[in-house]
Structures are given as structure tokens and as C-alpha cells.
Amino acid sequence: MSLGIFIFVEKSSAWPWSRDMYQSPVSKYSNAPLKEPESIPRGGVNPTTLAKRKFQNPVLVKNALSSLQNPVSPTEESLKNGERLYRIYCLPCHGESGKGDGQVAKKMVPPQDLTSDYVKSKSDGYIFATISGGGVIMPAQKKGLSEKDIWDIVNYIRVKIQGMSKGTSNTQQEGGGVQQ
């Protein structure tokens, strides 16, 4: 009689719903130690990897590109193309006047006011880096726009939205970087 109970107990533990996670097929992959994305490898840091990591950090990228000079002069053609692209990529959030009052902004966190003294004090390179790499809530546009297109948007923001003269570009060097 006890032999029959023992066999029943042994068979019942082999049913599919009684398996625990230790016996699951995934357990063979979980033996490798997890590597944190910002951890330092045991053998040290490869300088190439370190350089790549620098340009994955948006704050470092914006600071590095803040001294970049605008190679596209704000001609009528550039401003016209910049306005066309601004209306497609920027207007839904930043609004017609650039004050952060677009239709999307009414339902989300308002974006940066492009007419503020803060944005006016930033260099063209910094604005270029923000458009191409994105911001805290702003998506990156570098995959959908060429470099010339981004510079055209920068020109449009400077001349039409911020009211700077065509010959003026902000290449400020001091205080234009982001503090970490």
C-alpha cells in the first residue's frame, strides 16, 4: 500500500505545471553575469570604446558640438527650406511662434521656448546638436534630416523666430555648454 502512494507522489511532481524556474529552458542563459552598461571591464577601458561612449551621452555631445560653426549662410533659399522643415518637424511641439505652444505641447510637457534668452544664448552648434540628437523629451531628428536641412532649421529659428539679423549667428563660447 505504501508503495502505491510513493509512485503517485513521484509521478505528480513530473507534471508540466509543477516545474519550477530552475528547470526551465531559460535557466541555461542566466548563468552569465549581468554587465551594467556603464560598468568598467576587468581588463580596463578601451580608448575607442570610451570615445564612442562620449558621443552617446547627449550632454557631452551638445557640449562638444557647441563650438561648431554654422556652414550654411541664412539665404532666402535656406530660410524657406528651414521654414518648410520647421513646420513638419518642430511646429507640432514648439508652435508657430516657437514659444512651446504647439498642439502636442498642450497634451504633454511643454518644450523649450525658442524665443527665450536661454536658447538665444546657445550657439548654433548647440542647437544643431539638440535637433540632431534630441533632448530630454525631444526626439532625435538626425535619421530623418540631412546636416544641411538641420542647419536650415537653425537659420530659420535664428532669423525668423528669434529675430536675429541674417548676418548674425550665435557662436558664443563661454557659458554655452550644459552643466552635468
Steps between C-alpha positions, in 0.01 A plus 500: 500500500776749578672410174198625298494836678870549443465441125205742482698776675800442275286523183313809616818707526575436134192674366574813287344750740709380791835597346675788665716766338819311575398232251377741231673524161595861574717408799792400277528862379489660842836357613696787342556798731304812411707790372384848586519739201724747685717242677875487446631170361754305706777555245452877490333730251577494130565863386290446187206380707542795732494743205183338363336513842575872520290561190212291634450737792278786374643752747858430388398512134331839539801640683741359241299641209425839658809649333392372158462783247194521276625425146169596336440871454141614565404570140138524387523143370634375836231687696224372270619140537546553876145628532365202303690254721415690820131467415540123456736410786482781757165681478287224658683547831669844487210676328485762226682763705746259665371568850424133573127535443446243225211252489709213639629717784145552626478130580858440619781679680555834324822517298767768525397852401723574198461877554634489858828661597628154594466367144621828349819468707575154359728462201384385158699180555313432823163543327624278215597230755163529674305460176711211376543318833179596676444618853336382820157459339589602146562219249822494296459611138838395357358196321230696320693815412827572324759727663414778257131467587580529872711812436210645299274448802762667723507796259120521500489494881767769526366739235123452491415383851767671711520808278878503456635670191612283209867577548497408868551150631551416861840338540525571871775303668465579870212369705335328204560146615273289712605438857509134595 
